[in-house]
Amino acid sequence: MKITIVCDVLGEPNNGTSIAAYNLINTLKNKGHDVKVLCPDELKKGEPGYYVLPHLSFGVFNSYVKKNGVSLAKYDIETVDKACKDAEIIHVMMPFSAGHMAAIYAFEHNIPLSAGFHVQAENITSHFFSMNNKGINAIAYKKLKKSVYQYCNSIHYPTKFIQEYVKKYGIKAPSEYVISNGVNQSVYYPHFVKKPKAYEDRFVILMSGRYSKEKNQQMLIKAVGRSKYNSKIQLIFAGDGPQKKNLFLLSEKMLVNRPLFTLCSREKLSEIINYSDLYVHTSKIEIEAISCLEAISCGLVPLISDSPRSATSKFALLEQSKFKFNKVKDLKNKIEYWIEHPQERHKARQMYIDFGKQFDFNKCMDQMEEMLIEVARKYGKNKN
């Protein structure tokens, strides 16, 4: 089948959306489909199957946009036409400028359109200090709908949570699918890894993900800083992002042991997960949090915020694996519980390993392929 994947953000596979895009692109190619990719990533110029749009300039704000890992596309009908004209289905990863161009093209040329819901409005408004403003978030969701989702024959939701969450903003499609982005369990699986010598006598707590306001990593630093086990705890933040300097400065002020801030390969991250003692997820806003599922798949017990705007708390199988949203004291108490109850952590390990099996990458990618085939057949020009 001829499939066009549209990615407003691609580049390096160092964020959840880019990783999800690469996983889908590579899987579909390996399954024998003819895949074209429309994106604004200049590094893809000249690569077979990639159609690169020019960048949209933000003038004096270019450096800020780049810092936040966004590379929006400029309108170029010739490139869009080359990437989309023979497609049996167009799948949009994000509802920004490239996605909007592709959605309009699909509508005008009667090509079936599906789109993933990988971005909450709050991910956008957080950059303008409006993440908690309900009115502004409602306007942002309306813009996302107008940009892409109103044109869709189908929407892919990584979790049931986000499918239900956006209904109140009128975002829906004739066909809807809930499919996890999946965890590559050939990389993330339980195996013994000895702690580095420097951490041998420390309780290692890991949090993976982009350093950003909505991920709320500073809460973990504050909780450890107030803990009676401060000197025993080693924090590891796997990722990168615009809040790195602020997190470093807060750590210098509150922590006995300097955290490790690292952007590492998947294989290295798997090693870190397997020698860590606890995974903490403090995010305020989250559609799925593959980083948390990666930890769970390795048997690392999680401790997750119960934020009402995050799907991740659904992965907490025990009451002690959840803490009250934005309550530093409760997070501190739960961390201390897991430090003081190593046997309970060991018992919970197998429970989480078994739970993680449902998110196997290969199963999820099979479901994504089936979704695209179904939508193409149901809404295509030659539908029965």
KOLTORDO-393363 format. One line per 5 residues: number of its first residue (from 1); their letters; for each residue x, y, z of N, C-alpha, C. Coordinates in steps of 0.05 Angstrom, whole numbers. Example, Ala and Ser with C-alpha at 12.3 -4.5 7.8 and 13.67 -1.06 7.14 Angstrom:
<rs>
1) AS) 264:-114:156:246:-90:156:264:-66:156 ~ 257:-45:142:273:-21:143:258:1:157
</rs>
This chain:
<rs>
1) MKITI) 17:-24:0:0:0:0:17:25:0 ~ 8:46:-13:23:71:-14:13:89:8 ~ 32:95:26:26:110:51:44:134:53 ~ 32:158:59:48:181:65:46:188:95 ~ 69:190:108:70:197:137:79:226:138
6) VCDVL) 65:243:153:71:271:155:80:278:183 ~ 105:289:185:117:294:211:126:323:213 ~ 113:338:230:122:366:235:148:365:252 ~ 151:345:268:176:342:285:187:315:279 ~ 212:314:270:225:288:264:253:290:276
11) GEPNN) 273:296:259:300:301:269:311:277:285 ~ 326:283:306:338:262:323:316:248:339 ~ 319:221:342:299:206:358:303:209:388 ~ 300:234:397:305:240:426:280:250:440 ~ 257:246:428:232:253:441:211:232:432
16) GTSIA) 190:230:448:170:209:444:157:209:417 ~ 150:234:407:136:236:381:154:227:358 ~ 180:236:358:198:228:337:203:198:337 ~ 206:187:361:210:158:363:186:143:352 ~ 162:152:359:137:140:349:136:141:319
21) AYNLI) 144:164:308:144:167:279:163:148:265 ~ 188:148:275:208:130:263:199:100:265 ~ 188:93:288:179:66:292:158:58:271 ~ 139:76:266:117:71:247:129:70:219 ~ 145:89:212:157:90:185:173:65:179
26) NTLKN) 191:58:197:208:35:193:192:9:192 ~ 172:7:210:156:-18:210:141:-21:184 ~ 128:0:175:113:-2:150:131:-9:126 ~ 155:3:125:174:-4:104:182:-33:105 ~ 188:-42:129:196:-70:133:174:-90:126
31) KGHDV) 149:-81:127:126:-98:120:120:-96:90 ~ 136:-81:75:133:-81:46:117:-58:35 ~ 108:-39:52:92:-17:41:110:4:29 ~ 98:19:10:112:41:-3:107:66:14 ~ 127:75:29:124:96:48:138:121:39
36) KVLCP) 124:144:38:136:170:34:133:186:60 ~ 152:203:65:152:219:90:154:248:83 ~ 135:264:92:135:293:88:143:306:115 ~ 164:322:115:174:334:140:190:359:134 ~ 196:375:154:213:399:151:242:394:161
41) DELKK) 251:369:162:277:363:173:298:364:151 ~ 315:385:151:335:389:130:354:366:128 ~ 359:352:150:378:329:149:368:306:132 ~ 343:306:125:331:285:109:333:291:79 ~ 342:314:72:344:321:43:362:301:28
46) GEPGY) 352:291:6:367:272:-10:362:243:-2 ~ 350:238:21:345:210:29:321:200:13 ~ 322:176:2:300:165:-13:274:164:4 ~ 253:173:-8:227:171:5:220:195:23 ~ 239:213:27:234:237:44:230:262:26
51) YVLPH) 210:277:33:203:302:19:204:324:39 ~ 223:342:36:230:361:57:219:389:51 ~ 202:399:69:191:425:67:210:446:78 ~ 209:471:68:225:492:79:216:499:107 ~ 233:512:123:226:519:151:210:545:151
56) LSFGV) 192:546:170:177:570:176:194:588:194 ~ 199:613:187:216:630:203:199:645:224 ~ 210:646:248:197:661:270:213:686:277 ~ 231:694:259:246:718:264:263:717:289 ~ 259:736:307:274:738:331:268:715:350
61) FNSYV) 247:700:345:239:677:363:251:651:352 ~ 266:651:331:277:626:319:293:610:340 ~ 310:623:355:327:609:375:310:596:396 ~ 288:610:405:270:599:425:256:574:415 ~ 246:576:390:232:553:378:251:529:375
66) KKNGV) 276:534:366:295:513:363:302:500:390 ~ 304:516:411:310:507:438:289:487:448 ~ 264:491:439:242:474:448:238:450:429 ~ 256:446:411:255:422:394:234:422:373 ~ 225:446:364:204:448:344:216:459:318
71) SLAKY) 207:447:296:217:457:270:193:457:251 ~ 178:479:251:153:480:236:158:485:207 ~ 140:475:190:144:476:161:130:500:148 ~ 142:509:126:131:531:110:115:519:87 ~ 94:532:79:76:522:58:92:519:31
76) DIETV) 90:496:19:103:490:-7:87:469:-21 ~ 68:478:-38:49:459:-50:63:439:-68 ~ 85:446:-81:98:428:-99:109:404:-84 ~ 121:409:-61:132:387:-44:110:370:-33 ~ 89:383:-23:66:368:-13:54:350:-34
81) DKACK) 51:361:-58:40:345:-80:57:321:-86 ~ 83:324:-87:101:301:-93:98:279:-72 ~ 95:287:-47:94:268:-25:67:254:-23 ~ 46:268:-32:19:258:-26:2:249:-49 ~ 10:256:-73:-9:253:-96:-17:224:-102
86) DAEII) 0:205:-97:-7:177:-103:-14:161:-79 ~ -17:174:-56:-21:159:-31:-49:147:-30 ~ -50:123:-19:-76:110:-13:-86:118:14 ~ -68:128:31:-76:140:56:-54:159:65 ~ -62:181:78:-43:200:90:-47:198:120
91) HVMMP) -24:195:134:-25:194:164:-9:217:175 ~ -22:235:191:-9:258:203:-1:252:232 ~ 24:258:239:33:253:266:26:275:285 ~ 28:301:276:23:324:293:6:345:278 ~ -11:360:293:-29:378:279:-18:406:275
96) FSAGH) 6:408:264:18:434:260:19:441:230 ~ 38:457:221:36:467:194:38:446:172 ~ 56:427:174:58:406:154:34:388:155 ~ 25:382:179:0:366:182:-24:380:170 ~ -25:406:175:-48:422:164:-47:421:133
101) MAAIY) -24:425:121:-21:424:92:-31:398:81 ~ -22:376:94:-29:349:85:-59:344:88 ~ -71:354:110:-99:350:114:-116:364:93 ~ -109:388:86:-123:403:65:-120:388:39 ~ -95:379:33:-90:364:8:-107:339:7
106) AFEHN) -108:324:29:-124:299:29:-154:305:25 ~ -164:326:37:-192:334:34:-198:342:5 ~ -180:358:-7:-185:367:-34:-182:345:-55 ~ -166:325:-49:-161:304:-69:-175:277:-61 ~ -192:278:-41:-208:255:-33:-190:231:-26
111) IPLSA) -169:236:-11:-151:215:-1:-158:210:28 ~ -161:185:37:-166:180:65:-145:192:83 ~ -154:203:105:-135:216:124:-139:205:152 ~ -117:198:164:-116:191:192:-95:209:206 ~ -99:212:232:-80:229:247:-77:218:275
116) GFHVQ) -53:219:285:-48:212:313:-52:235:332 ~ -61:229:356:-64:250:376:-41:247:396 ~ -19:261:390:6:259:406:12:284:421 ~ -4:305:417:2:331:429:-23:342:443 ~ -20:347:469:-42:361:483:-38:391:480
121) AENIT) -60:406:481:-58:435:479:-40:446:501 ~ -40:433:524:-24:443:546:6:441:541 ~ 14:422:523:42:421:515:50:447:500 ~ 31:459:487:36:484:472:34:508:490 ~ 12:509:505:8:533:522:28:536:545
126) SHFFS) 41:514:552:61:515:574:84:534:566 ~ 89:536:540:111:554:531:104:583:534 ~ 78:589:538:68:616:540:56:622:568 ~ 65:605:587:57:609:615:27:608:619 ~ 13:592:602:-16:590:603:-26:561:606
131) MNNKG) -9:543:615:-15:515:616:-40:509:633 ~ -45:526:653:-67:521:672:-91:539:667 ~ -90:554:644:-112:572:637:-133:556:620 ~ -155:550:632:-175:533:618:-185:546:592 ~ -189:572:593:-200:586:569:-180:585:546
136) INAIA) -155:590:552:-134:590:531:-130:561:520 ~ -130:542:538:-128:514:530:-151:506:511 ~ -175:515:518:-198:509:501:-195:520:473 ~ -184:545:472:-179:557:446:-158:541:430 ~ -138:532:444:-116:517:432:-127:490:420
141) YKKLK) -144:477:436:-156:452:426:-174:457:401 ~ -188:480:401:-204:487:378:-187:491:354 ~ -163:503:358:-144:508:336:-133:481:325 ~ -127:462:343:-118:436:334:-139:422:318 ~ -164:423:327:-186:411:312:-188:424:284
146) KSVYQ) -187:450:283:-191:464:258:-167:458:239 ~ -143:455:250:-119:451:234:-120:424:220 ~ -127:402:235:-124:375:224:-149:358:229 ~ -157:356:255:-175:334:262:-203:336:250 ~ -212:360:242:-238:362:230:-239:349:202
151) YCNSI) -215:344:190:-214:332:164:-210:302:165 ~ -207:291:189:-198:263:191:-221:243:187 ~ -214:221:173:-232:198:173:-227:181:197 ~ -203:183:208:-196:167:232:-176:182:249 ~ -178:178:276:-158:188:294:-147:165:311
156) HYPTK) -120:166:313:-106:146:330:-100:158:357 ~ -110:146:378:-104:155:405:-85:135:419 ~ -63:143:430:-45:124:444:-57:112:469 ~ -77:127:481:-90:117:506:-120:124:505 ~ -135:108:520:-164:113:523:-168:140:537
161) FIQEY) -149:146:555:-151:171:570:-153:195:552 ~ -135:197:532:-135:221:515:-159:221:496 ~ -168:197:488:-192:196:471:-216:209:486 ~ -219:202:511:-241:212:527:-237:242:534 ~ -212:249:539:-205:276:548:-212:297:527
166) VKKYG) -207:291:502:-211:312:481:-239:313:470 ~ -256:294:478:-284:294:468:-298:320:477 ~ -292:330:501:-305:354:510:-298:378:494 ~ -277:376:477:-269:398:460:-279:393:431 ~ -296:373:427:-307:367:401:-289:353:382
171) IKAPS) -267:342:391:-249:328:374:-257:298:372 ~ -265:290:348:-273:262:344:-272:257:314 ~ -275:231:306:-274:224:278:-293:201:273 ~ -301:196:248:-319:173:242:-308:147:251 ~ -281:143:250:-268:119:260:-247:127:280
176) EYVIS) -246:113:302:-226:119:323:-213:94:333 ~ -187:95:338:-171:72:347:-154:80:371 ~ -154:63:391:-136:66:414:-114:45:412 ~ -90:54:406:-67:36:403:-43:49:416 ~ -30:34:433:-5:44:446:16:48:425
181) NGVNQ) 34:67:430:58:70:412:77:46:416 ~ 75:32:438:90:7:441:118:10:452 ~ 127:-11:465:154:-13:476:169:-35:462 ~ 193:-29:453:210:-49:440:222:-67:461 ~ 210:-90:465:218:-108:487:241:-125:480
186) SVYYP) 253:-121:457:280:-133:452:302:-115:463 ~ 294:-90:470:313:-71:482:307:-68:512 ~ 281:-64:518:273:-60:546:261:-85:557 ~ 278:-100:571:270:-126:583:286:-129:608 ~ 276:-146:627:290:-149:653:316:-165:649
191) HFVKK) 338:-153:658:363:-168:659:381:-155:680 ~ 399:-170:690:416:-160:712:438:-141:701 ~ 440:-118:713:461:-99:707:472:-89:733 ~ 497:-92:738:510:-83:762:511:-52:763 ~ 505:-41:786:506:-12:789:535:-2:785
196) PKAYE) 539:22:773:565:34:772:577:36:801 ~ 603:34:802:616:34:829:608:58:845 ~ 605:82:832:598:106:847:571:105:859 ~ 553:87:849:526:86:859:521:60:875 ~ 541:45:881:537:19:894:521:21:920
201) DRFVI) 526:41:936:513:44:961:490:64:961 ~ 480:71:937:459:91:935:433:78:924 ~ 411:91:931:385:83:921:380:100:896 ~ 380:87:873:380:101:847:351:105:838 ~ 343:130:834:317:137:823:320:149:796
206) LMSGR) 305:138:777:307:147:749:281:161:741 ~ 284:182:725:262:194:710:271:199:682 ~ 256:189:662:263:194:634:244:214:622 ~ 254:228:601:236:247:587:249:274:584 ~ 235:290:567:244:317:561:244:335:585
211) YSKEK) 265:351:588:266:370:611:249:394:604 ~ 224:394:613:205:415:606:186:421:629 ~ 172:443:628:155:451:650:133:431:656 ~ 121:420:635:99:402:639:108:375:650 ~ 134:368:647:144:343:659:149:346:689
216) NQQML) 153:370:698:152:376:727:175:362:743 ~ 198:359:731:220:345:744:229:358:770 ~ 225:384:772:234:398:796:220:387:821 ~ 196:376:818:182:365:841:197:341:853 ~ 209:325:836:225:302:846:250:312:861
221) IKAVG) 263:333:850:286:344:864:278:354:891 ~ 256:368:893:247:379:919:240:357:939 ~ 228:336:929:220:314:947:245:300:958 ~ 264:295:941:289:282:951:304:301:969 ~ 304:327:963:317:347:979:306:348:1007
226) RSKYN) 281:342:1011:268:343:1037:268:315:1051 ~ 278:295:1038:277:268:1049:300:263:1069 ~ 294:247:1089:315:239:1108:336:221:1095 ~ 330:212:1071:349:195:1056:363:210:1034 ~ 363:236:1035:375:253:1015:404:244:1008
231) SKIQL) 420:239:1028:448:231:1023:451:203:1011 ~ 429:187:1013:430:160:1002:420:158:974 ~ 406:178:964:392:176:939:409:188:916 ~ 409:174:894:422:183:869:400:186:848 ~ 396:211:838:377:216:817:390:214:790
236) IFAGD) 376:203:770:384:203:742:361:214:725 ~ 367:234:710:347:245:691:357:239:663 ~ 343:221:650:351:213:623:335:229:603 ~ 348:247:588:334:264:569:349:289:563 ~ 335:309:553:347:335:548:324:355:545
241) GPQKK) 330:381:544:308:400:541:314:427:553 ~ 296:446:549:301:474:556:303:479:586 ~ 293:461:603:294:466:632:319:454:645 ~ 338:445:630:362:432:641:377:450:660 ~ 382:474:653:397:493:670:383:497:697
246) NLFLL) 356:501:695:341:506:720:341:482:738 ~ 339:458:726:340:434:743:367:430:756 ~ 388:436:741:415:434:752:419:453:775 ~ 410:478:772:413:498:794:397:490:819 ~ 373:479:815:356:471:837:370:447:851
251) SEKML) 381:429:836:395:406:847:419:414:864 ~ 434:434:854:457:444:869:449:455:897 ~ 425:466:897:415:479:921:404:458:941 ~ 391:436:931:375:419:949:386:391:953 ~ 404:381:935:411:353:937:440:349:947
256) VNRPL) 444:328:962:471:320:972:487:309:949 ~ 475:291:933:489:278:911:480:291:884 ~ 499:300:869:493:313:843:480:293:824 ~ 457:300:812:443:282:794:459:278:768 ~ 453:256:755:464:251:728:443:260:708
261) FTLCS) 450:280:692:434:289:669:446:277:644 ~ 431:259:630:444:245:608:424:241:585 ~ 433:246:561:418:239:537:432:215:525 ~ 420:191:527:435:167:520:420:150:500 ~ 433:130:489:421:112:470:400:94:484
266) REKLS) 383:81:468:363:64:480:376:41:496 ~ 398:31:485:411:8:498:423:17:525 ~ 435:41:526:445:52:551:423:57:571 ~ 401:68:561:378:73:578:367:47:590 ~ 366:26:574:358:0:584:376:-10:607
271) EIINY) 402:-5:604:421:-12:626:414:3:651 ~ 410:30:648:404:47:671:378:37:685 ~ 358:32:669:332:22:681:337:-3:697 ~ 353:-21:687:357:-47:700:375:-46:725 ~ 390:-25:729:405:-23:754:392:-3:773
276) SDLYV) 371:11:764:357:30:782:339:16:802 ~ 332:30:823:315:19:844:286:28:843 ~ 281:51:830:254:62:829:252:81:805 ~ 229:81:792:223:100:770:202:119:780 ~ 208:145:777:188:166:786:179:182:761
281) HTSKI) 153:187:760:142:202:737:124:224:748 ~ 134:249:746:121:272:759:104:289:740 ~ 101:281:715:89:298:694:61:307:701 ~ 56:332:694:29:344:698:11:336:674 ~ 24:333:651:9:329:626:22:307:610
286) EIEAI) 7:286:603:20:264:589:-2:247:575 ~ 3:241:550:-16:225:534:-11:195:539 ~ 14:187:540:20:159:545:44:154:562 ~ 66:168:558:91:164:573:104:137:568 ~ 114:134:543:128:109:536:152:105:554
291) SCLEA) 164:127:563:187:124:581:180:109:607 ~ 156:113:617:147:99:641:142:69:634 ~ 130:64:610:125:37:602:151:21:597 ~ 171:35:587:198:23:583:209:13:610 ~ 206:30:631:215:22:657:199:-2:668
296) ISCGL) 173:0:665:155:-22:675:162:-48:661 ~ 168:-47:635:174:-71:620:200:-85:630 ~ 217:-69:642:242:-80:654:237:-89:683 ~ 214:-85:693:208:-93:720:215:-72:741 ~ 220:-48:732:226:-26:751:200:-15:762
301) VPLIS) 197:-16:788:172:-7:800:169:24:797 ~ 146:33:788:142:62:783:128:75:807 ~ 132:101:808:118:119:827:108:143:810 ~ 82:145:807:70:162:785:51:183:797 ~ 53:207:786:34:228:794:6:222:785
306) DSPRS) -14:228:801:-42:223:794:-55:248:781 ~ -39:263:766:-49:287:753:-74:281:736 ~ -95:297:738:-119:292:723:-116:297:693 ~ -93:309:685:-88:313:656:-67:294:645 ~ -62:272:659:-42:253:651:-54:225:650
311) ATSKF) -47:210:630:-56:182:627:-38:163:644 ~ -15:172:652:5:154:663:-3:141:689 ~ -19:154:705:-27:142:731:-43:116:728 ~ -54:111:703:-68:86:698:-49:62:699 ~ -22:68:697:-3:46:698:5:38:726
316) ALLEQ) -5:53:746:1:47:774:-17:24:784 ~ -5:1:790:-21:-22:798:-24:-24:828 ~ -10:-8:843:-11:-8:872:-15:21:882 ~ -28:23:905:-33:49:916:-6:63:922 ~ 14:48:930:40:59:936:56:67:911
321) SKFKF) 45:61:888:57:69:862:46:95:852 ~ 30:108:868:17:133:859:21:154:881 ~ 25:179:873:27:200:893:9:223:884 ~ 1:240:903:-18:261:898:-4:283:881 ~ -19:291:860:-9:311:841:1:336:855
326) NKVKD) 25:344:850:37:368:860:41:369:890 ~ 40:346:903:43:345:932:71:334:938 ~ 90:351:942:118:343:947:120:325:971 ~ 105:331:992:107:314:1016:98:286:1011 ~ 77:282:996:67:255:990:87:240:973
331) LKNKI) 99:254:953:120:241:937:143:233:955 ~ 152:250:972:174:244:991:167:219:1008 ~ 143:218:1018:135:196:1035:134:170:1020 ~ 125:171:995:124:146:979:152:137:971 ~ 170:155:965:197:148:960:209:134:984
336) EYWIE) 205:145:1007:216:133:1032:204:106:1037 ~ 178:102:1030:165:76:1034:180:55:1017 ~ 186:61:992:199:41:975:228:36:983 ~ 241:56:994:268:52:1005:267:33:1029 ~ 247:36:1045:245:21:1070:232:-6:1067
341) HPQER) 221:-12:1043:208:-38:1038:219:-51:1013 ~ 244:-60:1013:256:-72:990:242:-98:982 ~ 232:-113:1001:218:-138:994:192:-133:979 ~ 179:-111:986:154:-104:971:161:-96:942 ~ 183:-82:939:192:-75:912:197:-100:896
346) HKARQ) 211:-119:908:217:-144:894:192:-159:886 ~ 172:-160:904:147:-173:898:132:-159:875 ~ 132:-133:875:118:-117:855:131:-119:827 ~ 156:-126:827:171:-127:802:158:-145:781 ~ 151:-170:788:140:-188:769:112:-179:760
351) MYIDF) 97:-167:778:71:-156:771:73:-136:748 ~ 93:-118:750:96:-98:729:107:-109:703 ~ 125:-129:705:135:-142:681:111:-154:665 ~ 93:-169:679:70:-181:666:52:-160:654 ~ 47:-138:669:30:-117:659:41:-104:633
356) GKQFD) 68:-102:632:81:-89:609:79:-104:583 ~ 73:-130:585:74:-147:561:53:-138:540 ~ 31:-126:549:10:-118:531:19:-95:513 ~ 41:-81:520:50:-59:504:73:-66:485 ~ 76:-92:479:97:-101:462:96:-86:435
361) FNKCM) 118:-76:427:121:-59:403:110:-73:378 ~ 117:-98:374:109:-112:350:78:-115:348 ~ 66:-121:370:36:-123:371:24:-96:364 ~ 35:-75:376:24:-48:371:27:-39:342 ~ 50:-45:330:55:-38:303:38:-54:283
366) DQMEE) 32:-79:290:13:-94:274:-15:-81:274 ~ -23:-71:298:-48:-58:300:-49:-31:284 ~ -26:-17:284:-25:8:269:-27:2:239 ~ -14:-19:230:-16:-26:201:-45:-33:194 ~ -57:-50:212:-85:-57:207:-104:-33:206
371) MLIEV) -98:-13:223:-114:11:223:-112:26:197 ~ -88:29:187:-84:44:162:-97:30:138 ~ -95:3:138:-107:-12:116:-137:-10:117 ~ -149:-12:141:-178:-10:144:-188:17:136 ~ -175:38:144:-183:65:138:-181:71:108
376) ARKYG) -159:61:96:-155:65:67:-178:51:51 ~ -184:27:60:-205:11:46:-233:23:50 ~ -238:33:74:-265:43:81:-271:70:68 ~ -251:87:67:-255:114:58:-242:121:31 ~ -229:101:19:-215:106:-7:-233:109:-30
381) KNKN) -222:119:-53:-238:124:-77:-251:98:-88 ~ -237:75:-84:-246:50:-95:-259:32:-73 ~ -269:45:-52:-282:29:-31:-306:13:-42 ~ -310:-10:-29:-332:-27:-38:-359:-16:-28
</rs>
